[in-house]
Amino acid sequence: MESGPAIFTGSVFALFGGGLLLWTAVRLRQRAPVAHGVSPVASATVAAFAGTAAVLLAVWCFTRV
């Protein structure tokens, strides 16, 4: 019964982190700003860090199943 919430949470983190990393990579490849009004390097770094952290949290949640 306790594995259900871990699977759901891991799936949410995996989808969010993967989507954020994919979106950031596409924006960088197109040389488009990741966030408006912010330094391009800083916004790409923060977005990549947040996406990686979400994927790592997903992996951690899946190990708890």
PyMOL Python script that loads the backbone (N, CA, C, O; Angstrom):
from pymol import cmd

cmd.read_pdbstr("""\
ATOM      1  N   MET A   1       0.818  -1.200   0.000  1.00  0.00           N
ATOM      2  CA  MET A   1       0.000   0.000   0.000  1.00  0.00           C
ATOM      3  C   MET A   1       0.856   1.256   0.000  1.00  0.00           C
ATOM      4  O   MET A   1       0.437   2.268  -0.562  1.00  0.00           O
ATOM      5  N   GLU A   2       2.033   1.234   0.604  1.00  0.00           N
ATOM      6  CA  GLU A   2       2.852   2.433   0.678  1.00  0.00           C
ATOM      7  C   GLU A   2       3.624   2.698  -0.600  1.00  0.00           C
ATOM      8  O   GLU A   2       4.178   3.785  -0.759  1.00  0.00           O
ATOM      9  N   SER A   3       3.680   1.752  -1.507  1.00  0.00           N
ATOM     10  CA  SER A   3       4.434   1.976  -2.738  1.00  0.00           C
ATOM     11  C   SER A   3       3.653   2.835  -3.737  1.00  0.00           C
ATOM     12  O   SER A   3       4.253   3.415  -4.642  1.00  0.00           O
ATOM     13  N   GLY A   4       2.360   2.925  -3.595  1.00  0.00           N
ATOM     14  CA  GLY A   4       1.546   3.730  -4.507  1.00  0.00           C
ATOM     15  C   GLY A   4       1.937   5.202  -4.509  1.00  0.00           C
ATOM     16  O   GLY A   4       2.176   5.761  -5.580  1.00  0.00           O
ATOM     17  N   PRO A   5       2.010   5.851  -3.344  1.00  0.00           N
ATOM     18  CA  PRO A   5       2.426   7.249  -3.328  1.00  0.00           C
ATOM     19  C   PRO A   5       3.854   7.456  -3.830  1.00  0.00           C
ATOM     20  O   PRO A   5       4.138   8.474  -4.461  1.00  0.00           O
ATOM     21  N   ALA A   6       4.747   6.522  -3.566  1.00  0.00           N
ATOM     22  CA  ALA A   6       6.123   6.655  -4.041  1.00  0.00           C
ATOM     23  C   ALA A   6       6.181   6.567  -5.566  1.00  0.00           C
ATOM     24  O   ALA A   6       6.943   7.294  -6.203  1.00  0.00           O
ATOM     25  N   ILE A   7       5.382   5.683  -6.146  1.00  0.00           N
ATOM     26  CA  ILE A   7       5.350   5.564  -7.601  1.00  0.00           C
ATOM     27  C   ILE A   7       4.759   6.830  -8.225  1.00  0.00           C
ATOM     28  O   ILE A   7       5.282   7.337  -9.218  1.00  0.00           O
ATOM     29  N   PHE A   8       3.682   7.333  -7.648  1.00  0.00           N
ATOM     30  CA  PHE A   8       3.057   8.551  -8.175  1.00  0.00           C
ATOM     31  C   PHE A   8       4.010   9.736  -8.077  1.00  0.00           C
ATOM     32  O   PHE A   8       4.190  10.474  -9.046  1.00  0.00           O
ATOM     33  N   THR A   9       4.619   9.917  -6.912  1.00  0.00           N
ATOM     34  CA  THR A   9       5.532  11.040  -6.710  1.00  0.00           C
ATOM     35  C   THR A   9       6.750  10.925  -7.612  1.00  0.00           C
ATOM     36  O   THR A   9       7.191  11.918  -8.191  1.00  0.00           O
ATOM     37  N   GLY A  10       7.294   9.722  -7.736  1.00  0.00           N
ATOM     38  CA  GLY A  10       8.428   9.521  -8.628  1.00  0.00           C
ATOM     39  C   GLY A  10       8.084   9.818 -10.071  1.00  0.00           C
ATOM     40  O   GLY A  10       8.894  10.390 -10.800  1.00  0.00           O
ATOM     41  N   SER A  11       6.897   9.437 -10.485  1.00  0.00           N
ATOM     42  CA  SER A  11       6.467   9.719 -11.857  1.00  0.00           C
ATOM     43  C   SER A  11       6.318  11.206 -12.106  1.00  0.00           C
ATOM     44  O   SER A  11       6.705  11.701 -13.164  1.00  0.00           O
ATOM     45  N   VAL A  12       5.761  11.921 -11.144  1.00  0.00           N
ATOM     46  CA  VAL A  12       5.600  13.372 -11.285  1.00  0.00           C
ATOM     47  C   VAL A  12       6.958  14.047 -11.375  1.00  0.00           C
ATOM     48  O   VAL A  12       7.177  14.893 -12.242  1.00  0.00           O
ATOM     49  N   PHE A  13       7.871  13.680 -10.485  1.00  0.00           N
ATOM     50  CA  PHE A  13       9.214  14.268 -10.523  1.00  0.00           C
ATOM     51  C   PHE A  13       9.930  13.924 -11.829  1.00  0.00           C
ATOM     52  O   PHE A  13      10.608  14.776 -12.402  1.00  0.00           O
ATOM     53  N   ALA A  14       9.789  12.696 -12.301  1.00  0.00           N
ATOM     54  CA  ALA A  14      10.462  12.291 -13.532  1.00  0.00           C
ATOM     55  C   ALA A  14       9.916  13.056 -14.733  1.00  0.00           C
ATOM     56  O   ALA A  14      10.689  13.514 -15.575  1.00  0.00           O
ATOM     57  N   LEU A  15       8.607  13.198 -14.823  1.00  0.00           N
ATOM     58  CA  LEU A  15       8.015  13.940 -15.942  1.00  0.00           C
ATOM     59  C   LEU A  15       8.391  15.417 -15.900  1.00  0.00           C
ATOM     60  O   LEU A  15       8.726  16.007 -16.927  1.00  0.00           O
ATOM     61  N   PHE A  16       8.333  16.006 -14.721  1.00  0.00           N
ATOM     62  CA  PHE A  16       8.680  17.426 -14.602  1.00  0.00           C
ATOM     63  C   PHE A  16      10.157  17.648 -14.906  1.00  0.00           C
ATOM     64  O   PHE A  16      10.499  18.532 -15.691  1.00  0.00           O
ATOM     65  N   GLY A  17      11.027  16.865 -14.300  1.00  0.00           N
ATOM     66  CA  GLY A  17      12.460  17.043 -14.512  1.00  0.00           C
ATOM     67  C   GLY A  17      12.871  16.774 -15.943  1.00  0.00           C
ATOM     68  O   GLY A  17      13.654  17.531 -16.516  1.00  0.00           O
ATOM     69  N   GLY A  18      12.353  15.705 -16.527  1.00  0.00           N
ATOM     70  CA  GLY A  18      12.670  15.402 -17.912  1.00  0.00           C
ATOM     71  C   GLY A  18      12.157  16.472 -18.862  1.00  0.00           C
ATOM     72  O   GLY A  18      12.850  16.864 -19.800  1.00  0.00           O
ATOM     73  N   GLY A  19      10.944  16.941 -18.618  1.00  0.00           N
ATOM     74  CA  GLY A  19      10.378  18.000 -19.445  1.00  0.00           C
ATOM     75  C   GLY A  19      11.160  19.298 -19.325  1.00  0.00           C
ATOM     76  O   GLY A  19      11.392  19.978 -20.325  1.00  0.00           O
ATOM     77  N   LEU A  20      11.564  19.642 -18.124  1.00  0.00           N
ATOM     78  CA  LEU A  20      12.331  20.866 -17.918  1.00  0.00           C
ATOM     79  C   LEU A  20      13.706  20.780 -18.580  1.00  0.00           C
ATOM     80  O   LEU A  20      14.160  21.745 -19.194  1.00  0.00           O
ATOM     81  N   LEU A  21      14.366  19.632 -18.459  1.00  0.00           N
ATOM     82  CA  LEU A  21      15.663  19.466 -19.116  1.00  0.00           C
ATOM     83  C   LEU A  21      15.527  19.501 -20.636  1.00  0.00           C
ATOM     84  O   LEU A  21      16.351  20.111 -21.317  1.00  0.00           O
ATOM     85  N   LEU A  22      14.497  18.853 -21.170  1.00  0.00           N
ATOM     86  CA  LEU A  22      14.274  18.862 -22.611  1.00  0.00           C
ATOM     87  C   LEU A  22      13.968  20.265 -23.113  1.00  0.00           C
ATOM     88  O   LEU A  22      14.522  20.696 -24.124  1.00  0.00           O
ATOM     89  N   TRP A  23      13.091  20.983 -22.413  1.00  0.00           N
ATOM     90  CA  TRP A  23      12.729  22.336 -22.804  1.00  0.00           C
ATOM     91  C   TRP A  23      13.947  23.266 -22.755  1.00  0.00           C
ATOM     92  O   TRP A  23      14.140  24.086 -23.654  1.00  0.00           O
ATOM     93  N   THR A  24      14.761  23.139 -21.710  1.00  0.00           N
ATOM     94  CA  THR A  24      15.958  23.965 -21.587  1.00  0.00           C
ATOM     95  C   THR A  24      16.932  23.673 -22.722  1.00  0.00           C
ATOM     96  O   THR A  24      17.508  24.598 -23.295  1.00  0.00           O
ATOM     97  N   ALA A  25      17.122  22.408 -23.050  1.00  0.00           N
ATOM     98  CA  ALA A  25      18.040  22.044 -24.129  1.00  0.00           C
ATOM     99  C   ALA A  25      17.557  22.589 -25.472  1.00  0.00           C
ATOM    100  O   ALA A  25      18.359  23.076 -26.269  1.00  0.00           O
ATOM    101  N   VAL A  26      16.255  22.510 -25.725  1.00  0.00           N
ATOM    102  CA  VAL A  26      15.713  23.029 -26.989  1.00  0.00           C
ATOM    103  C   VAL A  26      15.888  24.544 -27.061  1.00  0.00           C
ATOM    104  O   VAL A  26      16.280  25.073 -28.101  1.00  0.00           O
ATOM    105  N   ARG A  27      15.602  25.243 -25.965  1.00  0.00           N
ATOM    106  CA  ARG A  27      15.754  26.704 -25.958  1.00  0.00           C
ATOM    107  C   ARG A  27      17.213  27.100 -26.168  1.00  0.00           C
ATOM    108  O   ARG A  27      17.491  28.065 -26.880  1.00  0.00           O
ATOM    109  N   LEU A  28      18.138  26.377 -25.564  1.00  0.00           N
ATOM    110  CA  LEU A  28      19.552  26.693 -25.742  1.00  0.00           C
ATOM    111  C   LEU A  28      20.005  26.398 -27.165  1.00  0.00           C
ATOM    112  O   LEU A  28      20.791  27.150 -27.741  1.00  0.00           O
ATOM    113  N   ARG A  29      19.514  25.314 -27.724  1.00  0.00           N
ATOM    114  CA  ARG A  29      19.895  24.954 -29.094  1.00  0.00           C
ATOM    115  C   ARG A  29      19.393  25.992 -30.099  1.00  0.00           C
ATOM    116  O   ARG A  29      20.061  26.267 -31.095  1.00  0.00           O
ATOM    117  N   GLN A  30      18.230  26.560 -29.840  1.00  0.00           N
ATOM    118  CA  GLN A  30      17.671  27.592 -30.717  1.00  0.00           C
ATOM    119  C   GLN A  30      18.230  28.979 -30.404  1.00  0.00           C
ATOM    120  O   GLN A  30      17.879  29.957 -31.063  1.00  0.00           O
ATOM    121  N   ARG A  31      19.091  29.059 -29.406  1.00  0.00           N
ATOM    122  CA  ARG A  31      19.659  30.325 -28.933  1.00  0.00           C
ATOM    123  C   ARG A  31      18.557  31.300 -28.508  1.00  0.00           C
ATOM    124  O   ARG A  31      18.680  32.510 -28.697  1.00  0.00           O
ATOM    125  N   ALA A  32      17.511  30.772 -27.950  1.00  0.00           N
ATOM    126  CA  ALA A  32      16.404  31.574 -27.421  1.00  0.00           C
ATOM    127  C   ALA A  32      16.585  31.702 -25.909  1.00  0.00           C
ATOM    128  O   ALA A  32      17.205  30.840 -25.286  1.00  0.00           O
ATOM    129  N   PRO A  33      16.057  32.756 -25.325  1.00  0.00           N
ATOM    130  CA  PRO A  33      16.214  32.906 -23.870  1.00  0.00           C
ATOM    131  C   PRO A  33      15.433  31.837 -23.107  1.00  0.00           C
ATOM    132  O   PRO A  33      14.319  31.474 -23.485  1.00  0.00           O
ATOM    133  N   VAL A  34      16.026  31.351 -22.050  1.00  0.00           N
ATOM    134  CA  VAL A  34      15.344  30.371 -21.204  1.00  0.00           C
ATOM    135  C   VAL A  34      14.329  31.085 -20.322  1.00  0.00           C
ATOM    136  O   VAL A  34      13.231  30.578 -20.092  1.00  0.00           O
ATOM    137  N   ALA A  35      14.703  32.272 -19.828  1.00  0.00           N
ATOM    138  CA  ALA A  35      13.796  33.111 -19.040  1.00  0.00           C
ATOM    139  C   ALA A  35      14.011  34.557 -19.468  1.00  0.00           C
ATOM    140  O   ALA A  35      15.151  34.990 -19.639  1.00  0.00           O
ATOM    141  N   HIS A  36      12.944  35.292 -19.640  1.00  0.00           N
ATOM    142  CA  HIS A  36      13.055  36.684 -20.090  1.00  0.00           C
ATOM    143  C   HIS A  36      13.478  37.589 -18.939  1.00  0.00           C
ATOM    144  O   HIS A  36      13.000  37.452 -17.813  1.00  0.00           O
ATOM    145  N   GLY A  37      14.378  38.509 -19.242  1.00  0.00           N
ATOM    146  CA  GLY A  37      14.795  39.479 -18.240  1.00  0.00           C
ATOM    147  C   GLY A  37      15.863  38.984 -17.293  1.00  0.00           C
ATOM    148  O   GLY A  37      16.162  39.650 -16.302  1.00  0.00           O
ATOM    149  N   VAL A  38      16.446  37.828 -17.571  1.00  0.00           N
ATOM    150  CA  VAL A  38      17.463  37.244 -16.696  1.00  0.00           C
ATOM    151  C   VAL A  38      18.665  36.904 -17.566  1.00  0.00           C
ATOM    152  O   VAL A  38      18.533  36.686 -18.771  1.00  0.00           O
ATOM    153  N   SER A  39      19.823  36.862 -16.950  1.00  0.00           N
ATOM    154  CA  SER A  39      21.028  36.474 -17.672  1.00  0.00           C
ATOM    155  C   SER A  39      20.836  35.095 -18.306  1.00  0.00           C
ATOM    156  O   SER A  39      20.369  34.174 -17.635  1.00  0.00           O
ATOM    157  N   PRO A  40      21.185  34.935 -19.581  1.00  0.00           N
ATOM    158  CA  PRO A  40      21.001  33.632 -20.240  1.00  0.00           C
ATOM    159  C   PRO A  40      21.770  32.495 -19.563  1.00  0.00           C
ATOM    160  O   PRO A  40      21.272  31.373 -19.463  1.00  0.00           O
ATOM    161  N   VAL A  41      22.966  32.790 -19.109  1.00  0.00           N
ATOM    162  CA  VAL A  41      23.765  31.753 -18.443  1.00  0.00           C
ATOM    163  C   VAL A  41      23.143  31.369 -17.105  1.00  0.00           C
ATOM    164  O   VAL A  41      23.047  30.187 -16.773  1.00  0.00           O
ATOM    165  N   ALA A  42      22.724  32.368 -16.346  1.00  0.00           N
ATOM    166  CA  ALA A  42      22.131  32.090 -15.035  1.00  0.00           C
ATOM    167  C   ALA A  42      20.821  31.321 -15.168  1.00  0.00           C
ATOM    168  O   ALA A  42      20.584  30.366 -14.428  1.00  0.00           O
ATOM    169  N   SER A  43      19.970  31.731 -16.106  1.00  0.00           N
ATOM    170  CA  SER A  43      18.679  31.056 -16.241  1.00  0.00           C
ATOM    171  C   SER A  43      18.852  29.620 -16.729  1.00  0.00           C
ATOM    172  O   SER A  43      18.140  28.727 -16.273  1.00  0.00           O
ATOM    173  N   ALA A  44      19.781  29.387 -17.643  1.00  0.00           N
ATOM    174  CA  ALA A  44      20.022  28.023 -18.116  1.00  0.00           C
ATOM    175  C   ALA A  44      20.606  27.161 -17.009  1.00  0.00           C
ATOM    176  O   ALA A  44      20.260  25.985 -16.891  1.00  0.00           O
ATOM    177  N   THR A  45      21.485  27.731 -16.201  1.00  0.00           N
ATOM    178  CA  THR A  45      22.085  26.983 -15.099  1.00  0.00           C
ATOM    179  C   THR A  45      21.042  26.598 -14.058  1.00  0.00           C
ATOM    180  O   THR A  45      21.008  25.456 -13.599  1.00  0.00           O
ATOM    181  N   VAL A  46      20.200  27.543 -13.689  1.00  0.00           N
ATOM    182  CA  VAL A  46      19.172  27.261 -12.678  1.00  0.00           C
ATOM    183  C   VAL A  46      18.161  26.245 -13.207  1.00  0.00           C
ATOM    184  O   VAL A  46      17.756  25.340 -12.477  1.00  0.00           O
ATOM    185  N   ALA A  47      17.755  26.384 -14.456  1.00  0.00           N
ATOM    186  CA  ALA A  47      16.795  25.441 -15.032  1.00  0.00           C
ATOM    187  C   ALA A  47      17.392  24.039 -15.129  1.00  0.00           C
ATOM    188  O   ALA A  47      16.716  23.054 -14.833  1.00  0.00           O
ATOM    189  N   ALA A  48      18.654  23.949 -15.542  1.00  0.00           N
ATOM    190  CA  ALA A  48      19.298  22.640 -15.632  1.00  0.00           C
ATOM    191  C   ALA A  48      19.469  22.013 -14.249  1.00  0.00           C
ATOM    192  O   ALA A  48      19.294  20.805 -14.090  1.00  0.00           O
ATOM    193  N   PHE A  49      19.809  22.826 -13.253  1.00  0.00           N
ATOM    194  CA  PHE A  49      19.947  22.316 -11.890  1.00  0.00           C
ATOM    195  C   PHE A  49      18.605  21.818 -11.353  1.00  0.00           C
ATOM    196  O   PHE A  49      18.539  20.751 -10.743  1.00  0.00           O
ATOM    197  N   ALA A  50      17.543  22.580 -11.576  1.00  0.00           N
ATOM    198  CA  ALA A  50      16.219  22.180 -11.091  1.00  0.00           C
ATOM    199  C   ALA A  50      15.740  20.905 -11.786  1.00  0.00           C
ATOM    200  O   ALA A  50      15.162  20.031 -11.141  1.00  0.00           O
ATOM    201  N   GLY A  51      15.972  20.793 -13.085  1.00  0.00           N
ATOM    202  CA  GLY A  51      15.580  19.580 -13.806  1.00  0.00           C
ATOM    203  C   GLY A  51      16.350  18.361 -13.340  1.00  0.00           C
ATOM    204  O   GLY A  51      15.778  17.285 -13.170  1.00  0.00           O
ATOM    205  N   THR A  52      17.649  18.527 -13.133  1.00  0.00           N
ATOM    206  CA  THR A  52      18.471  17.417 -12.649  1.00  0.00           C
ATOM    207  C   THR A  52      18.062  17.011 -11.239  1.00  0.00           C
ATOM    208  O   THR A  52      17.994  15.822 -10.927  1.00  0.00           O
ATOM    209  N   ALA A  53      17.790  17.995 -10.389  1.00  0.00           N
ATOM    210  CA  ALA A  53      17.354  17.688  -9.023  1.00  0.00           C
ATOM    211  C   ALA A  53      16.029  16.927  -9.030  1.00  0.00           C
ATOM    212  O   ALA A  53      15.846  16.004  -8.237  1.00  0.00           O
ATOM    213  N   ALA A  54      15.113  17.299  -9.907  1.00  0.00           N
ATOM    214  CA  ALA A  54      13.825  16.605  -9.984  1.00  0.00           C
ATOM    215  C   ALA A  54      14.007  15.170 -10.463  1.00  0.00           C
ATOM    216  O   ALA A  54      13.355  14.259  -9.951  1.00  0.00           O
ATOM    217  N   VAL A  55      14.876  14.963 -11.429  1.00  0.00           N
ATOM    218  CA  VAL A  55      15.132  13.591 -11.907  1.00  0.00           C
ATOM    219  C   VAL A  55      15.783  12.763 -10.803  1.00  0.00           C
ATOM    220  O   VAL A  55      15.437  11.595 -10.626  1.00  0.00           O
ATOM    221  N   LEU A  56      16.711  13.342 -10.068  1.00  0.00           N
ATOM    222  CA  LEU A  56      17.342  12.610  -8.960  1.00  0.00           C
ATOM    223  C   LEU A  56      16.334  12.285  -7.856  1.00  0.00           C
ATOM    224  O   LEU A  56      16.398  11.213  -7.255  1.00  0.00           O
ATOM    225  N   LEU A  57      15.407  13.202  -7.589  1.00  0.00           N
ATOM    226  CA  LEU A  57      14.346  12.911  -6.624  1.00  0.00           C
ATOM    227  C   LEU A  57      13.445  11.782  -7.121  1.00  0.00           C
ATOM    228  O   LEU A  57      12.980  10.964  -6.328  1.00  0.00           O
ATOM    229  N   ALA A  58      13.201  11.737  -8.420  1.00  0.00           N
ATOM    230  CA  ALA A  58      12.399  10.651  -8.982  1.00  0.00           C
ATOM    231  C   ALA A  58      13.103   9.317  -8.792  1.00  0.00           C
ATOM    232  O   ALA A  58      12.478   8.327  -8.411  1.00  0.00           O
ATOM    233  N   VAL A  59      14.389   9.293  -9.054  1.00  0.00           N
ATOM    234  CA  VAL A  59      15.156   8.053  -8.860  1.00  0.00           C
ATOM    235  C   VAL A  59      15.110   7.636  -7.401  1.00  0.00           C
ATOM    236  O   VAL A  59      14.949   6.454  -7.097  1.00  0.00           O
ATOM    237  N   TRP A  60      15.250   8.596  -6.494  1.00  0.00           N
ATOM    238  CA  TRP A  60      15.199   8.277  -5.071  1.00  0.00           C
ATOM    239  C   TRP A  60      13.821   7.727  -4.683  1.00  0.00           C
ATOM    240  O   TRP A  60      13.732   6.778  -3.904  1.00  0.00           O
ATOM    241  N   CYS A  61      12.756   8.314  -5.220  1.00  0.00           N
ATOM    242  CA  CYS A  61      11.398   7.830  -4.923  1.00  0.00           C
ATOM    243  C   CYS A  61      11.208   6.401  -5.447  1.00  0.00           C
ATOM    244  O   CYS A  61      10.597   5.565  -4.781  1.00  0.00           O
ATOM    245  N   PHE A  62      11.734   6.133  -6.638  1.00  0.00           N
ATOM    246  CA  PHE A  62      11.572   4.785  -7.197  1.00  0.00           C
ATOM    247  C   PHE A  62      12.379   3.752  -6.435  1.00  0.00           C
ATOM    248  O   PHE A  62      12.026   2.573  -6.452  1.00  0.00           O
ATOM    249  N   THR A  63      13.451   4.154  -5.768  1.00  0.00           N
ATOM    250  CA  THR A  63      14.195   3.185  -4.960  1.00  0.00           C
ATOM    251  C   THR A  63      13.466   2.847  -3.671  1.00  0.00           C
ATOM    252  O   THR A  63      13.809   1.867  -3.010  1.00  0.00           O
ATOM    253  N   ARG A  64      12.462   3.642  -3.297  1.00  0.00           N
ATOM    254  CA  ARG A  64      11.695   3.405  -2.070  1.00  0.00           C
ATOM    255  C   ARG A  64      10.512   2.454  -2.302  1.00  0.00           C
ATOM    256  O   ARG A  64       9.793   2.116  -1.362  1.00  0.00           O
ATOM    257  N   VAL A  65      10.317   2.031  -3.541  1.00  0.00           N
ATOM    258  CA  VAL A  65       9.169   1.172  -3.859  1.00  0.00           C
ATOM    259  C   VAL A  65       9.381  -0.193  -3.346  1.00  0.00           C
ATOM    260  O   VAL A  65       8.521  -1.058  -3.518  1.00  0.00           O
TER     261      VAL A  65
END
""", "prot")
cmd.dss("prot")
cmd.show_as("cartoon", "prot")
cmd.util.cbc("prot")
cmd.orient("prot")
